[in-house]
Amino acid sequence: MPQQDNLSGSNSAGSDLSVFFLSGIPGLEAMHLWISIPFFSVFTVALLGNSILLYAIKTEPSLHKPMYYFLAMLAVIDLVVSTTIMPKSLSIFWFNSREISFTACLVQMFFLHSFLCMESGVLVAMAFDRYVAICNPLRYATILTSSVIAEIGLVALTRAVLLVVPLPFLLRRLPFCQSHIISHCFCEHMALVKLACADTRFNNIYGIIVTLIILELDMMFITLSYVKILRNVLRVASKEEQLKAFGTCVSHLCAILIFYTPMVLFAIIYRFGHQVAPHIHILMANFYLLFPPMMNSVVYGVKTKQIRIRVHLLFRGKRF
């Protein structure tokens, strides 16, 4: 097949460290065009959904509250994650454009991992927001001021950058003396580490540490917030008030499940599923990265009345 010939040629030219080649989905090259259809559809929904979400939050005064400021951060992160990986992936599927410079590869990897880390931090902040709203409603406006929200966003960004910025430097020190073909649709840390012809234990350990910080530490804080919320809500005598309190958490709980469930499954399969075919790994990785950006906008758009009204008016071409 021509695609295989291209990859063989790129492999023989692999002595140039500045150039790498993305394989797309190994074993399914003949189906790339068909695979691109659901990928492009999900990408389009993610772009439109999150852009509309940001528009609704910006233009609807009743949404100028801490919870929706955090949601706006989440929407921006989802847009960045989607646009970081999908244009290059689609260019592979549509035009067989596999070549990527080593620098561009590291930049893509940095943006991808840092914004995923930041998304986890924002979900923790949203859990704290729900805790304050339900457990300390009278102090909600004084605790979560605009300056505090900005500081929380800055802390999430700083943490993400500090955790991820060592990865490109750790990769730069490694020699890539054999294949320069990355078995993936995009540049991902472990996919690059596998190509190095040197001791990569430190890279592996650091990657595991970052994953554990995101998964275990952040999920611990989220769980702690919801344990306190549950304890507080169950003290309320009225069933109606209990349901109302839980109702304010439904969208955030969905966002947590949408983000962390695929991450946990992918991490388990990636580390222990050695018998799983490579194309399954790659398809799951793309699903993990594309599904949350699409679903977050859908969930919050459906669950939030003010957003639904604003979107309805947008499509009807009316304004307040």
Disulfide bonds with the S-S distance in Angstrom:
Cys105-Cys187 1.86
Cys177-Cys197 1.85
